[in-house]
């Protein structure tokens, strides 16, 4: 689930996202349950980690993961950056935990338009 906010010069996207399968390298396409993945053991280990460790691992993996978060404006790919990440305390390790990821991407200036609309 995601919410987007477009500002004058950037787009902010807030995701409610389960980070552990992403960090474990699990391809979720067509997968009904992470327990069906051969990487389910790693996913379960990640679910038990404290929030700071999940955040640290996600930020370290971001340069590679960023390629999967495609944002386009006017036919141009724009690079997102992490501006916020909130990982809740681990609860029941058998259940996924929803984290909040906030990405920002600078919008390109349209040709012939001023850099800023400020008066």
Secondary structure as the mmCIF struct_conf table of DSSP 4:
data_model
#
loop_
_struct_conf.conf_type_id
_struct_conf.id
_struct_conf.beg_label_comp_id
_struct_conf.beg_label_asym_id
_struct_conf.beg_label_seq_id
_struct_conf.end_label_comp_id
_struct_conf.end_label_asym_id
_struct_conf.end_label_seq_id
STRN STRN1 UNK A 2 UNK A 6
BEND BEND1 UNK A 8 UNK A 9
STRN STRN2 UNK A 10 UNK A 17
HELX_RH_AL_P HELX_RH_AL_P1 UNK A 19 UNK A 24
TURN_TY1_P TURN_TY1_P1 UNK A 25 UNK A 25
TURN_TY1_P TURN_TY1_P2 UNK A 29 UNK A 30
BEND BEND2 UNK A 32 UNK A 32
HELX_RH_3T_P HELX_RH_3T_P1 UNK A 34 UNK A 36
BEND BEND3 UNK A 37 UNK A 37
TURN_TY1_P TURN_TY1_P3 UNK A 38 UNK A 39
HELX_RH_AL_P HELX_RH_AL_P2 UNK A 40 UNK A 47
TURN_TY1_P TURN_TY1_P4 UNK A 48 UNK A 48
BEND BEND4 UNK A 49 UNK A 49
HELX_RH_AL_P HELX_RH_AL_P3 UNK A 51 UNK A 65
HELX_RH_3T_P HELX_RH_3T_P2 UNK A 66 UNK A 68
BEND BEND5 UNK A 69 UNK A 69
STRN STRN3 UNK A 71 UNK A 73
TURN_TY1_P TURN_TY1_P5 UNK A 74 UNK A 75
STRN STRN4 UNK A 76 UNK A 78
STRN STRN5 UNK A 81 UNK A 86
HELX_LH_PP_P HELX_LH_PP_P1 UNK A 88 UNK A 90
TURN_TY1_P TURN_TY1_P6 UNK A 93 UNK A 94
BEND BEND6 UNK A 95 UNK A 95
STRN STRN6 UNK A 99 UNK A 106
HELX_LH_PP_P HELX_LH_PP_P2 UNK A 107 UNK A 110
TURN_TY1_P TURN_TY1_P7 UNK A 111 UNK A 112
BEND BEND7 UNK A 113 UNK A 113
BEND BEND8 UNK A 115 UNK A 115
#
